[in-house]
Amino acid sequence: MCERFKSERDFNNKFPSGFYICAYCEKIITDKKLCPYCGFRADGLLKTMGKGYKFIIEEISDEVQEIFKPIERNSGRT
C-alpha cells in the first residue's frame, strides 16, 4: 500500500518524531534510508523487505518512495 501526501509538510505532520525502525536490525534510527548500525539501506537492492513504508509526495514527484517504517506506524497511532 502506498500513501499520498500533498506536501512534505503533510508527511512531517503525520510523522513528527523523525524516528524510524531499520527493516534489518530493527533498531530505532533517525535516518529514513540508511541504518548507521548495520548499514542496511531502504533504497538498496532488497528495499525494506516488506517492512518499510511507501509513500508519494505529490508536490515533489509522482514517484513512490520507500523508507524505513516511521515509529508512529509501530505504535498504532496512525
PyMOL Python script that loads the backbone (N, CA, C, O; Angstrom):
from pymol import cmd

cmd.read_pdbstr("""\
ATOM      1  N   MET A   1       0.841  -1.179   0.000  1.00  0.00           N
ATOM      2  CA  MET A   1       0.000   0.000   0.000  1.00  0.00           C
ATOM      3  C   MET A   1       0.888   1.244   0.000  1.00  0.00           C
ATOM      4  O   MET A   1       1.949   1.264   0.624  1.00  0.00           O
ATOM      5  N   CYS A   2       0.450   2.254  -0.691  1.00  0.00           N
ATOM      6  CA  CYS A   2       1.210   3.487  -0.828  1.00  0.00           C
ATOM      7  C   CYS A   2       0.319   4.671  -0.432  1.00  0.00           C
ATOM      8  O   CYS A   2      -0.793   4.825  -0.938  1.00  0.00           O
ATOM      9  N   GLU A   3       0.821   5.486   0.463  1.00  0.00           N
ATOM     10  CA  GLU A   3       0.050   6.645   0.931  1.00  0.00           C
ATOM     11  C   GLU A   3       0.491   7.900   0.184  1.00  0.00           C
ATOM     12  O   GLU A   3       1.670   8.064  -0.128  1.00  0.00           O
ATOM     13  N   ARG A   4      -0.458   8.775  -0.098  1.00  0.00           N
ATOM     14  CA  ARG A   4      -0.168  10.020  -0.816  1.00  0.00           C
ATOM     15  C   ARG A   4      -0.242  11.210   0.137  1.00  0.00           C
ATOM     16  O   ARG A   4      -1.115  11.289   1.001  1.00  0.00           O
ATOM     17  N   PHE A   5       0.705  12.135  -0.047  1.00  0.00           N
ATOM     18  CA  PHE A   5       0.722  13.388   0.694  1.00  0.00           C
ATOM     19  C   PHE A   5       0.820  14.521  -0.314  1.00  0.00           C
ATOM     20  O   PHE A   5       1.509  14.391  -1.325  1.00  0.00           O
ATOM     21  N   LYS A   6       0.146  15.620  -0.055  1.00  0.00           N
ATOM     22  CA  LYS A   6       0.216  16.771  -0.957  1.00  0.00           C
ATOM     23  C   LYS A   6       1.583  17.441  -0.883  1.00  0.00           C
ATOM     24  O   LYS A   6       2.114  17.906  -1.892  1.00  0.00           O
ATOM     25  N   SER A   7       2.155  17.485   0.341  1.00  0.00           N
ATOM     26  CA  SER A   7       3.441  18.164   0.516  1.00  0.00           C
ATOM     27  C   SER A   7       4.288  17.433   1.557  1.00  0.00           C
ATOM     28  O   SER A   7       3.806  16.566   2.286  1.00  0.00           O
ATOM     29  N   GLU A   8       5.556  17.809   1.599  1.00  0.00           N
ATOM     30  CA  GLU A   8       6.456  17.241   2.597  1.00  0.00           C
ATOM     31  C   GLU A   8       6.013  17.660   4.000  1.00  0.00           C
ATOM     32  O   GLU A   8       6.217  16.928   4.968  1.00  0.00           O
ATOM     33  N   ARG A   9       5.414  18.827   4.096  1.00  0.00           N
ATOM     34  CA  ARG A   9       4.893  19.299   5.382  1.00  0.00           C
ATOM     35  C   ARG A   9       3.796  18.360   5.897  1.00  0.00           C
ATOM     36  O   ARG A   9       3.753  18.059   7.090  1.00  0.00           O
ATOM     37  N   ASP A  10       2.911  17.895   5.008  1.00  0.00           N
ATOM     38  CA  ASP A  10       1.871  16.944   5.406  1.00  0.00           C
ATOM     39  C   ASP A  10       2.481  15.645   5.918  1.00  0.00           C
ATOM     40  O   ASP A  10       2.010  15.069   6.899  1.00  0.00           O
ATOM     41  N   PHE A  11       3.538  15.188   5.240  1.00  0.00           N
ATOM     42  CA  PHE A  11       4.240  13.979   5.687  1.00  0.00           C
ATOM     43  C   PHE A  11       4.818  14.193   7.088  1.00  0.00           C
ATOM     44  O   PHE A  11       4.646  13.350   7.968  1.00  0.00           O
ATOM     45  N   ASN A  12       5.500  15.315   7.291  1.00  0.00           N
ATOM     46  CA  ASN A  12       6.117  15.606   8.591  1.00  0.00           C
ATOM     47  C   ASN A  12       5.083  15.806   9.691  1.00  0.00           C
ATOM     48  O   ASN A  12       5.360  15.498  10.850  1.00  0.00           O
ATOM     49  N   ASN A  13       3.901  16.311   9.360  1.00  0.00           N
ATOM     50  CA  ASN A  13       2.836  16.448  10.349  1.00  0.00           C
ATOM     51  C   ASN A  13       2.318  15.089  10.798  1.00  0.00           C
ATOM     52  O   ASN A  13       1.939  14.921  11.957  1.00  0.00           O
ATOM     53  N   LYS A  14       2.300  14.122   9.892  1.00  0.00           N
ATOM     54  CA  LYS A  14       1.817  12.788  10.240  1.00  0.00           C
ATOM     55  C   LYS A  14       2.864  12.004  11.030  1.00  0.00           C
ATOM     56  O   LYS A  14       2.525  11.203  11.902  1.00  0.00           O
ATOM     57  N   PHE A  15       4.141  12.241  10.716  1.00  0.00           N
ATOM     58  CA  PHE A  15       5.242  11.520  11.372  1.00  0.00           C
ATOM     59  C   PHE A  15       6.231  12.523  11.974  1.00  0.00           C
ATOM     60  O   PHE A  15       7.345  12.666  11.471  1.00  0.00           O
ATOM     61  N   PRO A  16       5.833  13.217  13.045  1.00  0.00           N
ATOM     62  CA  PRO A  16       6.650  14.310  13.575  1.00  0.00           C
ATOM     63  C   PRO A  16       7.907  13.896  14.333  1.00  0.00           C
ATOM     64  O   PRO A  16       8.801  14.724  14.508  1.00  0.00           O
ATOM     65  N   SER A  17       8.012  12.658  14.787  1.00  0.00           N
ATOM     66  CA  SER A  17       9.144  12.275  15.628  1.00  0.00           C
ATOM     67  C   SER A  17      10.475  12.259  14.888  1.00  0.00           C
ATOM     68  O   SER A  17      11.510  12.594  15.465  1.00  0.00           O
ATOM     69  N   GLY A  18      10.457  11.871  13.613  1.00  0.00           N
ATOM     70  CA  GLY A  18      11.709  11.741  12.873  1.00  0.00           C
ATOM     71  C   GLY A  18      12.466  10.469  13.215  1.00  0.00           C
ATOM     72  O   GLY A  18      13.649  10.343  12.899  1.00  0.00           O
ATOM     73  N   PHE A  19      11.785   9.515  13.867  1.00  0.00           N
ATOM     74  CA  PHE A  19      12.404   8.234  14.203  1.00  0.00           C
ATOM     75  C   PHE A  19      11.845   7.136  13.304  1.00  0.00           C
ATOM     76  O   PHE A  19      10.662   7.127  12.964  1.00  0.00           O
ATOM     77  N   TYR A  20      12.724   6.213  12.930  1.00  0.00           N
ATOM     78  CA  TYR A  20      12.361   5.124  12.019  1.00  0.00           C
ATOM     79  C   TYR A  20      12.914   3.820  12.566  1.00  0.00           C
ATOM     80  O   TYR A  20      13.815   3.820  13.404  1.00  0.00           O
ATOM     81  N   ILE A  21      12.367   2.701  12.083  1.00  0.00           N
ATOM     82  CA  ILE A  21      12.805   1.381  12.532  1.00  0.00           C
ATOM     83  C   ILE A  21      13.484   0.678  11.367  1.00  0.00           C
ATOM     84  O   ILE A  21      12.869   0.463  10.323  1.00  0.00           O
ATOM     85  N   CYS A  22      14.749   0.322  11.544  1.00  0.00           N
ATOM     86  CA  CYS A  22      15.503  -0.367  10.498  1.00  0.00           C
ATOM     87  C   CYS A  22      14.821  -1.692  10.167  1.00  0.00           C
ATOM     88  O   CYS A  22      14.456  -2.450  11.065  1.00  0.00           O
ATOM     89  N   ALA A  23      14.655  -1.960   8.894  1.00  0.00           N
ATOM     90  CA  ALA A  23      13.986  -3.180   8.445  1.00  0.00           C
ATOM     91  C   ALA A  23      14.841  -4.422   8.697  1.00  0.00           C
ATOM     92  O   ALA A  23      14.312  -5.533   8.734  1.00  0.00           O
ATOM     93  N   TYR A  24      16.136  -4.255   8.870  1.00  0.00           N
ATOM     94  CA  TYR A  24      17.021  -5.405   9.041  1.00  0.00           C
ATOM     95  C   TYR A  24      17.339  -5.687  10.514  1.00  0.00           C
ATOM     96  O   TYR A  24      17.069  -6.782  11.005  1.00  0.00           O
ATOM     97  N   CYS A  25      17.913  -4.702  11.221  1.00  0.00           N
ATOM     98  CA  CYS A  25      18.310  -4.940  12.621  1.00  0.00           C
ATOM     99  C   CYS A  25      17.250  -4.484  13.621  1.00  0.00           C
ATOM    100  O   CYS A  25      17.352  -4.780  14.812  1.00  0.00           O
ATOM    101  N   GLU A  26      16.230  -3.761  13.141  1.00  0.00           N
ATOM    102  CA  GLU A  26      15.098  -3.301  13.941  1.00  0.00           C
ATOM    103  C   GLU A  26      15.456  -2.299  15.038  1.00  0.00           C
ATOM    104  O   GLU A  26      14.710  -2.140  16.005  1.00  0.00           O
ATOM    105  N   LYS A  27      16.591  -1.629  14.887  1.00  0.00           N
ATOM    106  CA  LYS A  27      16.956  -0.573  15.836  1.00  0.00           C
ATOM    107  C   LYS A  27      16.236   0.721  15.447  1.00  0.00           C
ATOM    108  O   LYS A  27      15.895   0.928  14.283  1.00  0.00           O
ATOM    109  N   ILE A  28      16.014   1.572  16.423  1.00  0.00           N
ATOM    110  CA  ILE A  28      15.396   2.873  16.176  1.00  0.00           C
ATOM    111  C   ILE A  28      16.491   3.833  15.729  1.00  0.00           C
ATOM    112  O   ILE A  28      17.523   3.977  16.386  1.00  0.00           O
ATOM    113  N   ILE A  29      16.242   4.488  14.593  1.00  0.00           N
ATOM    114  CA  ILE A  29      17.238   5.367  13.985  1.00  0.00           C
ATOM    115  C   ILE A  29      16.583   6.676  13.549  1.00  0.00           C
ATOM    116  O   ILE A  29      15.360   6.806  13.600  1.00  0.00           O
ATOM    117  N   THR A  30      17.393   7.642  13.120  1.00  0.00           N
ATOM    118  CA  THR A  30      16.853   8.927  12.677  1.00  0.00           C
ATOM    119  C   THR A  30      16.969   9.141  11.166  1.00  0.00           C
ATOM    120  O   THR A  30      16.467  10.140  10.650  1.00  0.00           O
ATOM    121  N   ASP A  31      17.610   8.238  10.461  1.00  0.00           N
ATOM    122  CA  ASP A  31      17.744   8.349   9.007  1.00  0.00           C
ATOM    123  C   ASP A  31      16.651   7.516   8.341  1.00  0.00           C
ATOM    124  O   ASP A  31      16.419   6.372   8.731  1.00  0.00           O
ATOM    125  N   LYS A  32      15.978   8.085   7.338  1.00  0.00           N
ATOM    126  CA  LYS A  32      14.878   7.392   6.660  1.00  0.00           C
ATOM    127  C   LYS A  32      15.341   6.227   5.807  1.00  0.00           C
ATOM    128  O   LYS A  32      14.595   5.271   5.601  1.00  0.00           O
ATOM    129  N   LYS A  33      16.570   6.300   5.310  1.00  0.00           N
ATOM    130  CA  LYS A  33      17.003   5.324   4.312  1.00  0.00           C
ATOM    131  C   LYS A  33      18.276   4.559   4.622  1.00  0.00           C
ATOM    132  O   LYS A  33      18.555   3.576   3.935  1.00  0.00           O
ATOM    133  N   LEU A  34      19.062   4.945   5.609  1.00  0.00           N
ATOM    134  CA  LEU A  34      20.328   4.274   5.910  1.00  0.00           C
ATOM    135  C   LEU A  34      20.465   4.032   7.402  1.00  0.00           C
ATOM    136  O   LEU A  34      20.370   4.959   8.207  1.00  0.00           O
ATOM    137  N   CYS A  35      20.689   2.770   7.762  1.00  0.00           N
ATOM    138  CA  CYS A  35      20.873   2.426   9.174  1.00  0.00           C
ATOM    139  C   CYS A  35      22.343   2.592   9.553  1.00  0.00           C
ATOM    140  O   CYS A  35      23.204   1.958   8.943  1.00  0.00           O
ATOM    141  N   PRO A  36      22.650   3.432  10.551  1.00  0.00           N
ATOM    142  CA  PRO A  36      24.046   3.621  10.957  1.00  0.00           C
ATOM    143  C   PRO A  36      24.607   2.434  11.744  1.00  0.00           C
ATOM    144  O   PRO A  36      25.821   2.331  11.921  1.00  0.00           O
ATOM    145  N   TYR A  37      23.750   1.550  12.210  1.00  0.00           N
ATOM    146  CA  TYR A  37      24.198   0.399  12.992  1.00  0.00           C
ATOM    147  C   TYR A  37      24.619  -0.774  12.115  1.00  0.00           C
ATOM    148  O   TYR A  37      25.706  -1.325  12.288  1.00  0.00           O
ATOM    149  N   CYS A  38      23.760  -1.154  11.180  1.00  0.00           N
ATOM    150  CA  CYS A  38      24.053  -2.346  10.373  1.00  0.00           C
ATOM    151  C   CYS A  38      24.381  -2.014   8.913  1.00  0.00           C
ATOM    152  O   CYS A  38      24.823  -2.887   8.166  1.00  0.00           O
ATOM    153  N   GLY A  39      24.167  -0.762   8.505  1.00  0.00           N
ATOM    154  CA  GLY A  39      24.478  -0.353   7.142  1.00  0.00           C
ATOM    155  C   GLY A  39      23.418  -0.711   6.115  1.00  0.00           C
ATOM    156  O   GLY A  39      23.624  -0.487   4.922  1.00  0.00           O
ATOM    157  N   PHE A  40      22.299  -1.257   6.542  1.00  0.00           N
ATOM    158  CA  PHE A  40      21.229  -1.631   5.615  1.00  0.00           C
ATOM    159  C   PHE A  40      20.621  -0.377   5.006  1.00  0.00           C
ATOM    160  O   PHE A  40      20.469   0.641   5.680  1.00  0.00           O
ATOM    161  N   ARG A  41      20.270  -0.458   3.714  1.00  0.00           N
ATOM    162  CA  ARG A  41      19.700   0.692   3.008  1.00  0.00           C
ATOM    163  C   ARG A  41      18.273   0.398   2.566  1.00  0.00           C
ATOM    164  O   ARG A  41      17.999  -0.650   1.982  1.00  0.00           O
ATOM    165  N   ALA A  42      17.370   1.328   2.847  1.00  0.00           N
ATOM    166  CA  ALA A  42      15.971   1.184   2.436  1.00  0.00           C
ATOM    167  C   ALA A  42      15.815   1.332   0.936  1.00  0.00           C
ATOM    168  O   ALA A  42      14.818   0.882   0.370  1.00  0.00           O
ATOM    169  N   ASP A  43      16.783   1.954   0.285  1.00  0.00           N
ATOM    170  CA  ASP A  43      16.724   2.138  -1.163  1.00  0.00           C
ATOM    171  C   ASP A  43      17.687   1.207  -1.905  1.00  0.00           C
ATOM    172  O   ASP A  43      17.994   1.434  -3.075  1.00  0.00           O
ATOM    173  N   GLY A  44      18.155   0.175  -1.231  1.00  0.00           N
ATOM    174  CA  GLY A  44      19.075  -0.781  -1.833  1.00  0.00           C
ATOM    175  C   GLY A  44      18.356  -1.862  -2.620  1.00  0.00           C
ATOM    176  O   GLY A  44      17.161  -1.749  -2.894  1.00  0.00           O
ATOM    177  N   LEU A  45      19.075  -2.900  -2.979  1.00  0.00           N
ATOM    178  CA  LEU A  45      18.556  -3.986  -3.792  1.00  0.00           C
ATOM    179  C   LEU A  45      17.326  -4.653  -3.173  1.00  0.00           C
ATOM    180  O   LEU A  45      16.354  -4.934  -3.875  1.00  0.00           O
ATOM    181  N   LEU A  46      17.363  -4.903  -1.880  1.00  0.00           N
ATOM    182  CA  LEU A  46      16.255  -5.599  -1.201  1.00  0.00           C
ATOM    183  C   LEU A  46      15.169  -4.652  -0.708  1.00  0.00           C
ATOM    184  O   LEU A  46      14.166  -5.092  -0.145  1.00  0.00           O
ATOM    185  N   LYS A  47      15.368  -3.337  -0.920  1.00  0.00           N
ATOM    186  CA  LYS A  47      14.447  -2.313  -0.391  1.00  0.00           C
ATOM    187  C   LYS A  47      14.276  -2.533   1.115  1.00  0.00           C
ATOM    188  O   LYS A  47      15.275  -2.644   1.826  1.00  0.00           O
ATOM    189  N   THR A  48      13.045  -2.598   1.618  1.00  0.00           N
ATOM    190  CA  THR A  48      12.837  -2.801   3.056  1.00  0.00           C
ATOM    191  C   THR A  48      12.265  -4.183   3.362  1.00  0.00           C
ATOM    192  O   THR A  48      11.794  -4.431   4.472  1.00  0.00           O
ATOM    193  N   MET A  49      12.304  -5.062   2.401  1.00  0.00           N
ATOM    194  CA  MET A  49      11.833  -6.447   2.571  1.00  0.00           C
ATOM    195  C   MET A  49      10.390  -6.503   3.069  1.00  0.00           C
ATOM    196  O   MET A  49      10.027  -7.407   3.821  1.00  0.00           O
ATOM    197  N   GLY A  50       9.572  -5.545   2.653  1.00  0.00           N
ATOM    198  CA  GLY A  50       8.175  -5.513   3.064  1.00  0.00           C
ATOM    199  C   GLY A  50       7.941  -4.968   4.462  1.00  0.00           C
ATOM    200  O   GLY A  50       6.810  -4.992   4.948  1.00  0.00           O
ATOM    201  N   LYS A  51       8.986  -4.477   5.121  1.00  0.00           N
ATOM    202  CA  LYS A  51       8.866  -3.960   6.491  1.00  0.00           C
ATOM    203  C   LYS A  51       8.955  -2.441   6.543  1.00  0.00           C
ATOM    204  O   LYS A  51       9.088  -1.866   7.623  1.00  0.00           O
ATOM    205  N   GLY A  52       8.885  -1.797   5.408  1.00  0.00           N
ATOM    206  CA  GLY A  52       9.052  -0.345   5.357  1.00  0.00           C
ATOM    207  C   GLY A  52       7.745   0.383   5.144  1.00  0.00           C
ATOM    208  O   GLY A  52       6.668  -0.115   5.471  1.00  0.00           O
ATOM    209  N   TYR A  53       7.864   1.567   4.592  1.00  0.00           N
ATOM    210  CA  TYR A  53       6.722   2.437   4.368  1.00  0.00           C
ATOM    211  C   TYR A  53       6.871   3.078   2.994  1.00  0.00           C
ATOM    212  O   TYR A  53       7.918   3.640   2.674  1.00  0.00           O
ATOM    213  N   LYS A  54       5.822   2.991   2.186  1.00  0.00           N
ATOM    214  CA  LYS A  54       5.832   3.555   0.839  1.00  0.00           C
ATOM    215  C   LYS A  54       4.887   4.743   0.777  1.00  0.00           C
ATOM    216  O   LYS A  54       3.786   4.714   1.328  1.00  0.00           O
ATOM    217  N   PHE A  55       5.338   5.786   0.097  1.00  0.00           N
ATOM    218  CA  PHE A  55       4.522   6.995   0.010  1.00  0.00           C
ATOM    219  C   PHE A  55       4.900   7.808  -1.220  1.00  0.00           C
ATOM    220  O   PHE A  55       5.933   7.575  -1.849  1.00  0.00           O
ATOM    221  N   ILE A  56       4.038   8.770  -1.549  1.00  0.00           N
ATOM    222  CA  ILE A  56       4.272   9.710  -2.634  1.00  0.00           C
ATOM    223  C   ILE A  56       4.030  11.107  -2.078  1.00  0.00           C
ATOM    224  O   ILE A  56       3.040  11.345  -1.386  1.00  0.00           O
ATOM    225  N   ILE A  57       4.940  12.029  -2.384  1.00  0.00           N
ATOM    226  CA  ILE A  57       4.733  13.437  -2.053  1.00  0.00           C
ATOM    227  C   ILE A  57       4.455  14.136  -3.370  1.00  0.00           C
ATOM    228  O   ILE A  57       5.360  14.336  -4.180  1.00  0.00           O
ATOM    229  N   GLU A  58       3.195  14.508  -3.582  1.00  0.00           N
ATOM    230  CA  GLU A  58       2.725  14.998  -4.872  1.00  0.00           C
ATOM    231  C   GLU A  58       3.433  16.252  -5.356  1.00  0.00           C
ATOM    232  O   GLU A  58       3.678  16.382  -6.555  1.00  0.00           O
ATOM    233  N   GLU A  59       3.774  17.185  -4.463  1.00  0.00           N
ATOM    234  CA  GLU A  59       4.405  18.423  -4.915  1.00  0.00           C
ATOM    235  C   GLU A  59       5.837  18.206  -5.399  1.00  0.00           C
ATOM    236  O   GLU A  59       6.394  19.062  -6.087  1.00  0.00           O
ATOM    237  N   ILE A  60       6.434  17.074  -5.046  1.00  0.00           N
ATOM    238  CA  ILE A  60       7.799  16.767  -5.463  1.00  0.00           C
ATOM    239  C   ILE A  60       7.812  15.893  -6.714  1.00  0.00           C
ATOM    240  O   ILE A  60       8.476  16.208  -7.701  1.00  0.00           O
ATOM    241  N   SER A  61       7.057  14.776  -6.654  1.00  0.00           N
ATOM    242  CA  SER A  61       7.089  13.806  -7.746  1.00  0.00           C
ATOM    243  C   SER A  61       5.969  12.796  -7.565  1.00  0.00           C
ATOM    244  O   SER A  61       5.438  12.637  -6.466  1.00  0.00           O
ATOM    245  N   ASP A  62       5.611  12.114  -8.646  1.00  0.00           N
ATOM    246  CA  ASP A  62       4.640  11.019  -8.545  1.00  0.00           C
ATOM    247  C   ASP A  62       5.340   9.677  -8.335  1.00  0.00           C
ATOM    248  O   ASP A  62       4.714   8.621  -8.422  1.00  0.00           O
ATOM    249  N   GLU A  63       6.637   9.729  -8.060  1.00  0.00           N
ATOM    250  CA  GLU A  63       7.428   8.513  -7.844  1.00  0.00           C
ATOM    251  C   GLU A  63       7.226   8.002  -6.416  1.00  0.00           C
ATOM    252  O   GLU A  63       7.247   8.776  -5.458  1.00  0.00           O
ATOM    253  N   VAL A  64       7.030   6.690  -6.291  1.00  0.00           N
ATOM    254  CA  VAL A  64       6.866   6.068  -4.976  1.00  0.00           C
ATOM    255  C   VAL A  64       8.213   6.034  -4.270  1.00  0.00           C
ATOM    256  O   VAL A  64       9.208   5.580  -4.835  1.00  0.00           O
ATOM    257  N   GLN A  65       8.240   6.516  -3.031  1.00  0.00           N
ATOM    258  CA  GLN A  65       9.439   6.460  -2.204  1.00  0.00           C
ATOM    259  C   GLN A  65       9.253   5.361  -1.164  1.00  0.00           C
ATOM    260  O   GLN A  65       8.149   5.154  -0.661  1.00  0.00           O
ATOM    261  N   GLU A  66      10.322   4.669  -0.849  1.00  0.00           N
ATOM    262  CA  GLU A  66      10.265   3.632   0.185  1.00  0.00           C
ATOM    263  C   GLU A  66      11.328   3.944   1.230  1.00  0.00           C
ATOM    264  O   GLU A  66      12.505   4.118   0.915  1.00  0.00           O
ATOM    265  N   ILE A  67      10.881   4.009   2.483  1.00  0.00           N
ATOM    266  CA  ILE A  67      11.766   4.331   3.598  1.00  0.00           C
ATOM    267  C   ILE A  67      11.542   3.308   4.713  1.00  0.00           C
ATOM    268  O   ILE A  67      10.629   2.485   4.642  1.00  0.00           O
ATOM    269  N   PHE A  68      12.391   3.374   5.743  1.00  0.00           N
ATOM    270  CA  PHE A  68      12.151   2.557   6.927  1.00  0.00           C
ATOM    271  C   PHE A  68      10.835   2.982   7.576  1.00  0.00           C
ATOM    272  O   PHE A  68      10.400   4.120   7.406  1.00  0.00           O
ATOM    273  N   LYS A  69      10.215   2.094   8.300  1.00  0.00           N
ATOM    274  CA  LYS A  69       8.911   2.371   8.899  1.00  0.00           C
ATOM    275  C   LYS A  69       9.014   3.456   9.980  1.00  0.00           C
ATOM    276  O   LYS A  69       9.794   3.319  10.923  1.00  0.00           O
ATOM    277  N   PRO A  70       8.233   4.526   9.846  1.00  0.00           N
ATOM    278  CA  PRO A  70       8.211   5.551  10.900  1.00  0.00           C
ATOM    279  C   PRO A  70       7.727   4.935  12.221  1.00  0.00           C
ATOM    280  O   PRO A  70       6.833   4.089  12.226  1.00  0.00           O
ATOM    281  N   ILE A  71       8.310   5.358  13.311  1.00  0.00           N
ATOM    282  CA  ILE A  71       7.985   4.771  14.608  1.00  0.00           C
ATOM    283  C   ILE A  71       6.510   4.971  14.968  1.00  0.00           C
ATOM    284  O   ILE A  71       5.941   4.163  15.702  1.00  0.00           O
ATOM    285  N   GLU A  72       5.892   6.029  14.463  1.00  0.00           N
ATOM    286  CA  GLU A  72       4.466   6.256  14.728  1.00  0.00           C
ATOM    287  C   GLU A  72       3.618   5.125  14.163  1.00  0.00           C
ATOM    288  O   GLU A  72       2.561   4.825  14.718  1.00  0.00           O
ATOM    289  N   ARG A  73       4.046   4.491  13.083  1.00  0.00           N
ATOM    290  CA  ARG A  73       3.305   3.364  12.494  1.00  0.00           C
ATOM    291  C   ARG A  73       3.393   2.139  13.402  1.00  0.00           C
ATOM    292  O   ARG A  73       2.505   1.286  13.381  1.00  0.00           O
ATOM    293  N   ASN A  74       4.434   2.051  14.180  1.00  0.00           N
ATOM    294  CA  ASN A  74       4.637   0.910  15.070  1.00  0.00           C
ATOM    295  C   ASN A  74       3.786   1.026  16.342  1.00  0.00           C
ATOM    296  O   ASN A  74       3.434   0.016  16.953  1.00  0.00           O
ATOM    297  N   SER A  75       3.463   2.252  16.730  1.00  0.00           N
ATOM    298  CA  SER A  75       2.729   2.469  17.978  1.00  0.00           C
ATOM    299  C   SER A  75       1.222   2.291  17.810  1.00  0.00           C
ATOM    300  O   SER A  75       0.485   2.237  18.795  1.00  0.00           O
ATOM    301  N   GLY A  76       0.762   2.199  16.543  1.00  0.00           N
ATOM    302  CA  GLY A  76      -0.654   2.024  16.303  1.00  0.00           C
ATOM    303  C   GLY A  76      -1.450   3.315  16.263  1.00  0.00           C
ATOM    304  O   GLY A  76      -2.673   3.283  16.130  1.00  0.00           O
ATOM    305  N   ARG A  77      -0.764   4.468  16.378  1.00  0.00           N
ATOM    306  CA  ARG A  77      -1.464   5.752  16.368  1.00  0.00           C
ATOM    307  C   ARG A  77      -1.905   6.171  14.965  1.00  0.00           C
ATOM    308  O   ARG A  77      -2.921   6.849  14.816  1.00  0.00           O
ATOM    309  N   THR A  78      -1.142   5.771  13.923  1.00  0.00           N
ATOM    310  CA  THR A  78      -1.508   6.174  12.570  1.00  0.00           C
ATOM    311  C   THR A  78      -1.546   4.982  11.655  1.00  0.00           C
ATOM    312  O   THR A  78      -1.836   5.124  10.468  1.00  0.00           O
TER     313      THR A  78
END
""", "prot")
cmd.dss("prot")
cmd.show_as("cartoon", "prot")
cmd.util.cbc("prot")
cmd.orient("prot")
